[in-house]
Amino acid sequence: MANKNKAMKRYCDSAQETEKLLQYWRRFGGLVFTEFNTTHGYGGKMRRLDAIRFPELESRVHKTADRYEEIRELVGKHAVELIEVHNWGFYGFGQLVGKAEIFRKYWSPKNMKLIFIVMGAHEFDPVTNPDPLTEDVFRKYGIEIFVPKN
């Protein structure tokens, strides 16, 4: 487990994001590429997701950097998750939905899921304190929510 911790910490920009993403990865495994720019230099704009994960593949982590051809090949063959780690609410939700639409258009995924990992202090807990209004919107867009332990 120590090796997984070291690997993940080398690949994420934020310590808070790292810890939350690490919890998700520990639980579900899979091949993860962090800091994934959905449009790889398109118009000089960064439209970066915190991570993409291929749940069916060997559990390891890479920073995306120059691995776009490898990722494109994987996207065409395997299920992929687009992951955004953010404080609870619509700002992070909007980032995930917008970037997912860009990803869908430019990458043509075989099978895609959206994962929202809750970061920071929050009152939301899907079991003990649900947020039905926000949950309804997330459900409409097919976003799965992961609430890490604090």
Secondary structure, 3 states (H helix, E strand, C coil): CHHHHHHHHCCCCCHHHHHHHHHHHHHHCCEEEEEEECCCCHHHCCCEEEEEEECCCCCEEEECCCCHHHHHHHHHHCEEEEEEEEECCHHHHHHHHHHHHHHHHHHCCCEEEEEEEEECCCCCECCCECCHHHHHHHHHCCEEEECCCC
